[in-house]
Amino acid sequence: MQKIILFTVLFSILPLLSRSEESPPNIVIIFTDDQGYEDVGVFGAKGFETPNLDKMAAEGRKFTQWYASQAVCSASRTGLLTGCYSNRVGIHGALSPGSAHGINPEETTLAEVCKSKGYATACFGKWHLGDHKKFLPLQNGFDEYFGIPYSNDMWPFHPTSKFFPPLPIFNGNEKQSFAEPADQKMLTTRITGKAVDFICRNRKNPFFLYVPHPQPHVPLYVSERFAGKTERGLYGDVISEIDWSVGEILNAIKTSGIDDNTLVIFTSDNGPWLSYGTHSGSAGPLREGKGTSWEGGIREACIMRWPGKIPAGTVSDTPGMNIDLLPTIAGLIGADLPEKPIDGLDIWPVLSGDGENPHDGYWVYYKQNELQAIIASEWKLVLPHQYRTMGGAPGGTDGTPKRYSGDKTVKPELYHLHTDLGEQKDVAEENPEVMKRLLAIADKARAELGDRLTKTTGTGNREPGRLTDEEWTALDKEHWPEGNPRKKKKG
């Protein structure tokens, strides 16, 4: 903590040589894990405060209809970093330790887009796109990496499964140590220190900083400085520490003299894990949470700040999705788009003003290539599918989850999100033309990427990166030297 404060003091008194206004902007993306839509002060948080995020919103723009491309870890991160729906590039769900596949090195990541224009790049936090060396950040466009390779519950202390190997903490390509509970308590602080240091070291040249915090994914951990400080309990404490981290990053940007030339984006990978109850966030008025295509699973709190470029103190209800960040940033820095087709589009007019979203609709997939919804502005078509739900019952307490039950939609349903945020009233019969238009978009999605539910094969799907049998066997032995306790197939 003292080192972080020292950086701020030192760089507030050093004479800084800032880059000219014509220089390409720095890019900072702060990406939390399983944070609920309501878990930011300006989005309605209860039981804790987020003064730094609230200030960021006052100095920037709040986006009330921002989406994750899927409601689960690996798939959502794939969308953010490739600009593609994750099923286009073969990533589904949340990859387990020792997975035989991961991000394909032939895909172009946002980090590689930035590096093509001379940017320094860093990832500090949770990766979750494969834990073999060839899938890790340094092989996919990042100059620096510190953090964990997958979710922080994938370790031997999991409350419902003991079949995970020790959780490694990476520094670059090397395993620096294995995480114990005491290490998890300090991860947010350590990640923040790395981020501040990276900003200060690169203040005179353009950089892309990606900060995918492992929290507030369960198990919840917080440093002693923030423990027991909020009415909400441990979950509120964790969000308070993340808010502090945002403040430290923004202060480092300001004291480095690059405030007017830095775009900062804050959002989350998916909605709250409702089965964990008191250790879960809140989706507020939205329906359901993580692991579903209802709004509570995919609609995320989002704030963007860039003084002089994004209007301060404004709110946008125009839709956007994390797949749009790659092409939008590429446009801002003058970089070429990836050679292979991507799904995101440049939405800078939406971020900076009152421009219209260029998509005819967003395709909401989940599980193993199931098309479950189409979102087009204020309209949402929900297609027949099964989903998990707590059914209004409370989740678990103290980090132990309760079981979900199952439910399903049996016919296409239509919701008007501007007047029915909770997706309670199906208005399909009253809006036949809207249904016709959105069903046509669904047919377009199926033709391009397929749909397991309708047994449709797409023409635009690509393979993920895959390990050879030798690579997979070696990785398996690395995780479980005495033998894998789980019987699993390569995949």
C-alpha positions in Angstrom: 0.0 0.0 0.0 2.8 2.4 0.9 4.4 1.8 -2.5 1.2 2.8 -4.3 1.0 6.0 -2.3 4.7 6.7 -3.0 4.1 6.4 -6.7 1.3 9.0 -6.5 3.4 11.4 -4.5 6.5 11.1 -6.7 4.7 11.6 -9.9 2.8 14.6 -8.6 6.0 16.5 -8.1 8.0 15.4 -11.1 8.1 17.6 -14.2 6.2 15.5 -16.8 6.6 15.6 -20.5 3.1 14.7 -21.8 2.4 13.6 -25.3 0.8 16.0 -27.7 -3.0 16.1 -28.2 -2.5 14.5 -31.6 -1.0 11.4 -30.0 -3.2 8.2 -30.0 -5.1 7.7 -26.7 -4.0 5.3 -23.9 -6.6 2.6 -23.2 -7.5 1.3 -19.8 -10.1 -1.4 -19.3 -11.1 -2.4 -15.8 -13.1 -5.6 -15.9 -14.6 -7.1 -12.8 -15.8 -10.7 -12.3 -19.5 -11.5 -11.5 -20.4 -7.9 -10.4 -24.1 -7.2 -10.4 -25.7 -4.5 -12.5 -26.7 -2.7 -9.3 -23.3 -3.0 -7.6 -22.1 0.5 -8.3 -23.3 3.6 -6.5 -24.7 5.4 -9.5 -26.5 2.2 -10.6 -28.3 1.8 -7.2 -25.9 0.1 -4.9 -27.2 -0.6 -1.3 -25.1 -1.2 1.8 -21.8 0.2 0.4 -20.5 3.2 -1.5 -18.4 3.6 -4.6 -17.2 7.2 -4.5 -14.4 6.7 -7.1 -16.7 5.0 -9.7 -19.4 7.6 -9.0 -16.9 10.4 -9.6 -15.8 8.6 -12.8 -19.4 8.6 -14.0 -19.7 12.3 -13.1 -16.6 13.0 -15.2 -17.6 10.6 -17.9 -20.6 8.7 -19.2 -22.8 6.0 -17.7 -24.2 3.3 -20.0 -27.4 1.8 -18.8 -27.7 -0.8 -21.6 -24.3 -2.3 -21.9 -23.9 -6.0 -22.5 -21.5 -8.8 -22.0 -21.4 -11.1 -25.1 -22.1 -14.1 -22.8 -23.1 -14.6 -19.2 -20.0 -16.6 -18.2 -16.3 -16.1 -17.7 -14.2 -17.4 -20.6 -16.8 -16.7 -23.2 -17.3 -13.1 -22.1 -13.5 -12.4 -22.0 -13.2 -13.9 -25.5 -15.8 -11.4 -26.8 -14.0 -8.5 -25.2 -10.5 -9.4 -26.5 -11.3 -10.7 -30.0 -14.3 -8.6 -31.0 -16.1 -11.8 -31.8 -19.0 -13.7 -30.4 -17.2 -16.4 -28.4 -18.9 -19.3 -30.2 -17.4 -17.9 -33.5 -14.0 -18.6 -32.2 -14.8 -21.8 -30.4 -14.8 -20.7 -26.7 -17.7 -21.7 -24.6 -18.4 -21.5 -20.9 -15.6 -21.3 -18.3 -12.5 -23.2 -19.2 -11.2 -25.6 -16.5 -7.6 -26.0 -15.3 -5.8 -28.2 -17.8 -8.2 -27.6 -20.6 -7.0 -29.0 -24.0 -8.2 -25.9 -25.8 -8.0 -22.1 -25.4 -7.8 -18.9 -27.4 -6.4 -19.6 -30.9 -3.1 -17.8 -31.4 -4.2 -17.1 -34.9 -7.0 -14.9 -33.6 -6.1 -11.2 -33.3 -6.6 -9.8 -29.8 -7.2 -6.2 -28.7 -3.7 -6.2 -27.3 -2.3 -7.2 -30.7 -4.3 -4.5 -32.4 -2.7 -2.0 -30.0 0.8 -3.4 -30.4 0.5 -2.9 -34.2 0.5 0.9 -33.4 3.5 0.7 -31.0 1.5 0.4 -27.7 2.9 -1.1 -24.5 0.5 -3.7 -23.3 -0.2 -5.3 -19.9 -2.7 -7.7 -18.3 -3.0 -7.8 -14.5 -5.6 -10.0 -13.1 -7.6 -13.1 -14.2 -7.0 -14.4 -17.7 -9.2 -17.5 -18.3 -8.6 -18.1 -22.0 -6.5 -21.3 -21.5 -3.7 -22.0 -19.0 -1.2 -23.7 -21.3 1.7 -21.5 -22.1 0.7 -20.9 -25.7 -2.7 -19.6 -24.6 -1.4 -17.2 -21.9 -1.3 -13.4 -22.3 2.4 -13.0 -23.4 1.7 -15.2 -26.4 -1.4 -13.2 -27.3 -0.2 -9.6 -27.5 0.6 -8.6 -24.0 4.1 -7.5 -22.9 3.4 -8.0 -19.2 1.2 -10.3 -17.2 0.6 -10.9 -13.5 -2.3 -12.8 -12.1 -4.3 -16.1 -12.1 -5.0 -18.1 -15.2 -8.6 -19.0 -14.4 -11.3 -18.3 -11.8 -10.2 -18.0 -8.2 -12.6 -20.8 -7.1 -10.8 -23.3 -9.2 -8.6 -24.5 -6.4 -8.6 -27.2 -3.7 -10.6 -25.0 -1.2 -13.7 -25.0 -3.4 -16.8 -25.6 -1.2 -18.4 -28.1 -3.5 -15.6 -29.7 -5.5 -12.1 -30.8 -4.3 -10.9 -31.9 -7.7 -9.0 -28.7 -8.6 -5.3 -28.4 -8.5 -3.4 -25.6 -6.6 -4.2 -22.2 -8.0 -1.1 -20.7 -9.6 -0.1 -17.0 -9.5 1.7 -16.1 -12.7 4.3 -13.5 -13.3 4.8 -13.4 -17.1 4.9 -17.0 -18.3 6.2 -18.4 -15.0 4.3 -19.6 -12.0 5.5 -17.4 -9.2 3.7 -19.2 -6.4 0.4 -21.0 -5.5 -2.4 -19.1 -3.9 -3.4 -19.6 -0.3 -6.3 -17.7 1.3 -3.8 -15.1 2.5 -2.6 -14.5 -1.0 -6.2 -14.1 -2.3 -6.8 -11.4 0.3 -4.0 -9.3 -1.3 -4.6 -9.9 -5.0 -6.7 -6.7 -5.5 -3.9 -4.7 -3.8 -1.1 -6.4 -5.8 -3.0 -6.0 -9.1 -3.6 -2.3 -8.4 0.1 -1.8 -7.6 1.1 -3.4 -10.8 -1.4 -1.3 -12.8 -0.2 2.0 -11.2 3.5 1.1 -11.8 2.7 0.3 -15.5 1.0 3.6 -16.0 3.8 5.6 -14.4 6.5 3.7 -16.4 4.6 4.3 -19.7 3.4 7.8 -19.3 5.4 9.1 -22.2 4.3 6.4 -24.7 0.9 5.0 -25.6 -0.3 2.0 -23.7 -3.1 -0.5 -23.3 -3.8 -1.7 -19.7 -6.2 -4.5 -19.1 -7.2 -5.0 -15.4 -9.5 -8.1 -15.1 -10.0 -8.2 -11.4 -10.6 -11.8 -10.0 -13.2 -10.3 -7.5 -16.0 -10.2 -6.7 -16.2 -13.8 -8.0 -16.5 -16.3 -5.1 -14.6 -17.0 -2.9 -14.7 -13.4 -1.7 -11.4 -12.1 -0.3 -10.5 -8.6 0.8 -7.5 -7.0 2.4 -7.5 -6.1 6.1 -7.8 -2.4 5.2 -11.3 -2.9 3.8 -12.5 -5.8 5.9 -15.7 -5.2 7.9 -16.2 -1.6 6.6 -19.6 -1.8 4.9 -23.2 -2.6 6.0 -23.4 -5.1 3.1 -20.8 -7.4 4.7 -18.0 -9.1 2.9 -19.4 -8.5 -0.6 -19.7 -4.8 0.0 -16.1 -4.7 1.4 -14.8 -6.4 -1.7 -16.6 -3.8 -4.0 -15.2 -1.0 -1.8 -11.7 -2.3 -2.4 -12.3 -2.5 -6.2 -13.6 1.1 -6.0 -10.4 2.1 -4.2 -8.4 0.4 -7.0 -10.3 2.4 -9.6 -9.4 5.6 -7.7 -5.7 4.6 -7.6 -5.6 4.0 -11.3 -7.4 7.3 -12.1 -5.0 9.1 -9.8 -2.0 7.6 -11.4 -3.3 8.7 -14.8 -3.9 12.3 -13.6 -0.6 12.7 -11.8 1.2 11.3 -14.8 -0.1 14.2 -16.9 -2.0 12.0 -19.3 -5.6 12.4 -18.1 -6.8 14.2 -21.2 -5.4 11.5 -23.4 -6.6 8.3 -21.7 -9.9 6.4 -22.3 -10.9 4.5 -19.1 -13.6 1.8 -19.3 -15.1 0.1 -16.3 -17.5 -2.9 -16.7 -18.0 -6.6 -15.7 -17.9 -9.9 -17.5 -21.4 -11.1 -16.5 -24.0 -10.7 -13.8 -24.1 -11.9 -10.2 -23.8 -15.6 -9.2 -27.2 -15.7 -7.4 -26.9 -19.2 -5.9 -24.2 -17.8 -3.5 -26.7 -15.5 -1.8 -25.0 -13.3 0.7 -21.7 -13.6 -1.2 -23.4 -12.6 -4.5 -24.0 -9.3 -6.0 -27.4 -7.8 -7.1 -28.9 -7.4 -10.5 -31.4 -5.0 -9.0 -34.5 -4.7 -11.2 -33.1 -7.2 -13.8 -34.3 -10.8 -14.3 -32.0 -13.6 -13.2 -28.2 -13.5 -13.1 -25.0 -15.1 -14.2 -25.4 -18.1 -16.5 -28.6 -16.9 -18.1 -29.4 -14.8 -21.2 -31.9 -12.8 -19.2 -30.9 -9.2 -18.6 -29.5 -10.0 -15.1 -27.0 -12.3 -16.7 -25.7 -10.1 -19.5 -26.5 -6.4 -18.8 -23.6 -4.9 -17.0 -22.9 -1.6 -15.2 -20.6 0.3 -17.5 -18.8 3.7 -17.1 -16.4 5.3 -19.6 -14.3 8.4 -19.1 -12.1 10.5 -21.4 -12.0 14.2 -20.6 -12.9 16.4 -23.6 -13.9 13.4 -25.7 -16.7 11.7 -23.8 -19.2 14.2 -22.4 -19.0 14.5 -18.7 -22.0 13.7 -16.4 -24.0 12.1 -19.2 -26.1 8.9 -19.5 -26.6 6.8 -22.6 -29.4 4.2 -22.9 -28.2 3.1 -26.4 -27.1 -0.5 -26.4 -23.5 -1.5 -26.7 -21.6 -4.8 -26.2 -18.1 -5.7 -25.2 -17.5 -7.1 -28.7 -17.6 -3.5 -29.9 -14.6 -2.3 -28.0 -11.9 -3.8 -30.3 -13.2 -2.2 -33.5 -14.0 1.1 -31.7 -10.5 1.3 -30.1 -8.9 0.3 -33.5 -10.7 3.3 -35.0 -9.5 5.6 -32.3 -5.8 4.6 -32.6 -5.8 4.3 -36.4 -5.2 0.5 -36.4 -6.3 -2.0 -38.9 -9.0 -4.5 -38.0 -8.2 -8.2 -37.8 -8.0 -9.9 -41.1 -10.6 -12.6 -40.0 -14.2 -11.5 -39.7 -15.3 -10.1 -36.3 -18.7 -9.3 -35.0 -18.2 -6.0 -33.2 -18.6 -2.7 -34.9 -17.2 0.8 -34.2 -19.6 2.5 -31.9 -17.6 5.6 -31.1 -20.6 7.9 -32.0 -22.5 6.1 -29.2 -19.7 6.5 -26.7 -19.0 10.2 -27.5 -22.5 11.5 -28.3 -25.9 10.6 -29.4 -25.1 8.4 -32.4 -27.1 5.3 -33.3 -25.9 1.8 -32.8 -24.9 0.3 -36.2 -26.0 -3.2 -35.3 -29.3 -4.5 -36.5 -29.3 -6.6 -33.4 -27.0 -8.4 -30.9 -26.9 -12.2 -31.0 -27.1 -13.6 -27.5 -25.7 -17.1 -27.3 -25.0 -19.4 -24.3 -23.8 -22.8 -23.5 -22.5 -24.9 -26.4 -23.7 -22.7 -29.2 -27.3 -22.1 -28.2 -28.9 -19.0 -29.7 -31.2 -17.8 -26.9 -32.0 -14.2 -27.6 -31.8 -11.2 -30.0 -31.5 -7.6 -28.7 -32.3 -4.7 -31.0 -32.4 -1.4 -29.2 -35.4 -1.4 -26.8 -36.6 -4.8 -28.0 -35.6 -8.3 -26.9 -36.6 -11.5 -28.5 -36.2 -14.5 -26.2 -36.1 -17.8 -28.0 -37.2 -21.2 -26.6 -34.5 -22.5 -24.3 -33.9 -24.0 -20.8 -32.3 -21.9 -18.1 -31.3 -22.1 -14.5 -33.0 -20.1 -11.8 -33.3 -19.6 -8.0 -37.0 -19.1 -8.6 -37.0 -16.1 -6.2 -35.5 -18.2 -3.4 -32.5 -16.8 -1.5 -29.1 -18.2 -2.3 -26.6 -19.6 0.2 -24.7 -18.0 3.0 -21.0 -17.6 3.9 -19.7 -18.8 0.5 -21.7 -22.0 0.2 -24.1 -22.0 -2.7 -27.7 -23.4 -2.9 -28.9 -25.4 -5.8 -30.5 -23.9 -8.8 -33.8 -25.3 -10.3 -34.6 -25.4 -14.0 -37.1 -23.5 -16.1 -37.7 -23.0 -19.8 -39.4 -20.8 -22.3 -41.5 -22.8 -24.8 -42.2 -20.2 -27.5 -40.6 -17.0 -28.8 -41.3 -14.2 -26.4 -40.8 -10.4 -26.9 -40.0 -7.8 -24.2 -39.9 -4.0 -24.5 -36.9 -3.3 -22.3 -37.4 0.5 -21.9 -40.8 -0.1 -20.2 -40.3 -3.6 -18.9 -36.7 -3.8 -17.6 -37.5 -6.9 -15.6 -38.8 -8.9 -18.6 -42.1 -9.7 -17.1 -44.6 -9.1 -19.9 -44.4 -10.9 -23.2 -45.7 -8.5 -25.9 -45.1 -10.7 -28.9 -48.8 -10.9 -30.0 -49.1 -7.1 -29.9 -46.0 -6.5 -32.1 -46.0 -8.9 -35.1 -43.8 -6.7 -37.2 -41.2 -6.4 -34.5 -41.3 -10.2 -34.1 -40.9 -10.7 -37.8 -37.9 -8.4 -37.9 -36.1 -10.0 -34.9 -36.9 -13.6 -36.0 -35.2 -12.7 -39.3 -32.1 -11.6 -37.4 -32.2 -14.9 -35.5 -32.2 -16.7 -38.8 -29.2 -14.7 -39.9 -27.4 -15.5 -36.7 -28.1 -19.3 -37.2 -26.9 -19.2 -40.8 -23.6 -17.6 -39.7 -22.8 -19.3 -36.4 -25.3 -22.1 -36.1 -27.7 -23.0 -33.2 -27.6 -26.3 -31.3 -31.3 -25.9 -30.3 -32.5 -25.9 -33.9 -29.8 -28.2 -35.1 -28.4 -25.6 -37.4 -24.8 -25.5 -38.6 -23.2 -22.2 -39.2 -20.8 -21.2 -41.9 -18.7 -18.7 -39.9 -17.4 -20.8 -36.9 -13.7 -21.1 -36.4 -11.7 -23.6 -34.3 -10.2 -22.6 -30.9 -6.5 -23.2 -30.2 -6.0 -26.9 -29.4 -3.2 -28.8 -27.6 -1.6 -31.8 -29.2 -1.9 -35.1 -27.2 1.6 -34.6 -25.9 1.0 -31.0 -24.8 -2.3 -31.9 -23.1 -0.7 -34.9 -21.3 2.2 -32.8 -20.1 -0.2 -30.0 -18.9 -2.3 -32.6 -17.0 0.8 -34.0 -15.3 1.9 -30.4 -14.4 -1.5 -29.9 -12.6 -1.7 -33.3 -11.0 1.8 -34.9 -10.7 0.3 -37.9 -8.9 -2.6 -38.4 -11.4 -5.7 -36.5 -12.3 -8.5 -37.4 -9.7 -11.1 -36.6 -12.3 -12.0 -38.9 -15.2 -12.2 -36.5 -18.2 -11.9 -36.5 -21.9 -9.7 -34.2 -23.9 -11.6 -31.1 -24.8 
